[in-house]
Amino acid sequence: MKRAFSDWTKWTDRAALADLGYPGVYALAISPAELSAMPFSWRLEIVYVGMTNAKGGLKSRLQQFDNTIKGGDGHGGGHRVRFKHSDYHELTSHLFVSVCPWECDVTLNDPANLRLMGEVTKHEYECFALFVEMFGNLPEFNDKKKSPKK
């Protein structure tokens, strides 16, 4: 893939990731192994791939996910994760994140920024396709048919 994901980072340390104010794609892995500081790689432990083009960028979207896995609302994938992993502290002790930010201004409707936002969305689907090619299915919590919210 042309775009680079960050190294894997513990969920609890996600605020230290660079460029979270931008839109982008993110991958979440649940692993008993320590993935922190390891280069991103496609692995079976990836349970969710998401994206955002929102004004708050990746930081805001990851916070929505965190709020949801704590018991709140706002993130569909977070609901599916919480349904299976209801103990927040247990989950986050094994949860890792990697991000792929895109430097653009989502508040501008000029052709260059609109195209970049389209590239973010396309990249998420490219990630889905690559995951399916490698592992035969979507990440667990992206598969809405196999992973209920309730």
C-alpha positions as CSV (number, residue, x, y, z in Angstrom):
1,M,0.0,0.0,0.0
2,K,1.2,3.5,-0.8
3,R,0.2,5.1,2.5
4,A,2.1,4.2,5.7
5,F,0.5,3.3,9.0
6,S,2.1,4.3,12.2
7,D,3.8,1.7,14.4
8,W,1.4,-0.2,16.7
9,T,0.6,1.8,19.8
10,K,-1.1,0.7,23.0
11,W,-4.7,2.0,23.1
12,T,-4.0,3.8,26.3
13,D,-1.1,5.7,24.7
14,R,-2.9,6.7,21.5
15,A,-2.7,10.4,22.2
16,A,1.0,10.2,21.5
17,L,0.4,9.3,17.9
18,A,1.3,12.0,15.3
19,D,-1.1,13.9,13.2
20,L,-4.3,12.8,14.9
21,G,-5.9,16.2,14.0
22,Y,-6.2,15.0,10.4
23,P,-8.6,12.6,8.8
24,G,-7.4,9.1,8.1
25,V,-7.7,5.4,8.4
26,Y,-7.0,3.4,11.6
27,A,-6.6,-0.2,12.4
28,L,-7.3,-1.8,15.8
29,A,-5.8,-5.1,17.0
30,I,-6.6,-7.2,20.1
31,S,-3.5,-9.2,20.9
32,P,-2.1,-11.0,24.0
33,A,1.4,-10.2,22.5
34,E,3.0,-6.8,23.1
35,L,2.7,-5.0,19.7
36,S,3.8,-1.5,20.9
37,A,6.4,0.1,18.8
38,M,6.3,-2.7,16.2
39,P,5.9,-1.6,12.6
40,F,2.4,-1.9,11.3
41,S,1.7,-5.2,9.5
42,W,-1.5,-6.9,8.4
43,R,-2.2,-9.6,11.0
44,L,-5.1,-11.8,12.1
45,E,-5.3,-9.9,15.4
46,I,-6.7,-6.8,13.5
47,V,-10.4,-6.7,14.6
48,Y,-11.5,-3.4,13.1
49,V,-10.5,-0.9,10.4
50,G,-12.2,2.5,10.4
51,M,-11.8,5.9,8.9
52,T,-12.8,9.5,9.5
53,N,-13.2,12.6,7.4
54,A,-14.6,14.5,10.4
55,K,-13.4,18.0,11.5
56,G,-12.0,16.5,14.7
57,G,-9.9,14.1,12.8
58,L,-8.6,10.7,14.0
59,K,-8.3,12.0,17.6
60,S,-12.0,12.7,17.8
61,R,-13.0,9.4,16.1
62,L,-10.7,7.3,18.4
63,Q,-12.3,9.1,21.4
64,Q,-15.7,8.2,20.1
65,F,-14.6,4.6,19.9
66,D,-13.2,4.8,23.5
67,N,-16.4,6.4,24.8
68,T,-18.4,3.6,23.2
69,I,-16.3,0.7,24.6
70,K,-16.6,2.3,28.0
71,G,-20.4,2.1,27.7
72,G,-21.4,5.2,25.9
73,D,-22.6,5.8,22.3
74,G,-21.3,7.2,19.1
75,H,-19.4,4.5,17.3
76,G,-21.0,1.5,15.7
77,G,-17.8,-0.6,15.6
78,G,-17.3,0.2,19.3
79,H,-20.7,-1.2,20.1
80,R,-19.8,-4.5,18.4
81,V,-16.5,-4.6,20.3
82,R,-18.2,-3.9,23.6
83,F,-20.8,-6.6,23.0
84,K,-18.1,-9.2,23.0
85,H,-15.5,-7.5,25.2
86,S,-17.6,-5.9,28.0
87,D,-14.7,-5.4,30.5
88,Y,-13.1,-2.1,29.4
89,H,-9.9,-2.5,31.4
90,E,-9.3,-6.1,30.2
91,L,-10.0,-5.1,26.6
92,T,-7.7,-2.0,26.6
93,S,-4.9,-4.0,28.2
94,H,-4.7,-5.9,24.9
95,L,-5.9,-3.3,22.4
96,F,-3.5,-1.6,20.0
97,V,-4.0,1.0,17.3
98,S,-2.2,2.1,14.2
99,V,-3.2,5.2,12.2
100,C,-2.7,6.4,8.6
101,P,-3.4,10.2,8.7
102,W,-4.0,12.3,5.6
103,E,-2.9,15.9,5.7
104,C,-5.9,17.9,4.5
105,D,-8.4,20.5,5.6
106,V,-11.9,18.9,5.9
107,T,-13.5,22.4,6.4
108,L,-12.6,23.5,2.8
109,N,-14.7,22.4,-0.1
110,D,-12.0,23.1,-2.7
111,P,-11.2,20.4,-5.2
112,A,-7.8,19.4,-3.7
113,N,-9.2,18.8,-0.2
114,L,-12.3,17.1,-1.5
115,R,-10.2,14.7,-3.5
116,L,-8.0,14.0,-0.5
117,M,-11.1,13.2,1.6
118,G,-12.2,10.8,-1.2
119,E,-8.8,9.2,-1.1
120,V,-9.2,8.6,2.7
121,T,-12.5,6.8,2.1
122,K,-11.0,4.8,-0.8
123,H,-8.0,3.8,1.3
124,E,-10.4,2.3,3.9
125,Y,-11.9,0.1,1.3
126,E,-8.5,-0.8,-0.1
127,C,-7.6,-1.9,3.4
128,F,-10.7,-4.1,3.6
129,A,-9.9,-5.6,0.2
130,L,-6.3,-6.4,1.2
131,F,-7.5,-7.9,4.5
132,V,-10.0,-10.1,2.7
133,E,-7.3,-11.2,0.2
134,M,-4.9,-12.1,3.0
135,F,-7.3,-13.7,5.5
136,G,-10.5,-14.6,3.7
137,N,-12.9,-12.3,5.6
138,L,-13.3,-8.8,6.9
139,P,-11.9,-7.9,10.3
140,E,-14.2,-9.4,13.0
141,F,-16.0,-6.2,14.0
142,N,-16.3,-4.8,10.5
143,D,-18.4,-7.8,9.6
144,K,-21.9,-6.6,10.7
145,K,-23.5,-9.9,9.9
146,K,-21.2,-11.9,12.1
147,S,-20.7,-9.3,14.8
148,P,-23.8,-8.0,16.5
149,K,-24.1,-4.8,18.5
150,K,-26.5,-6.3,21.0
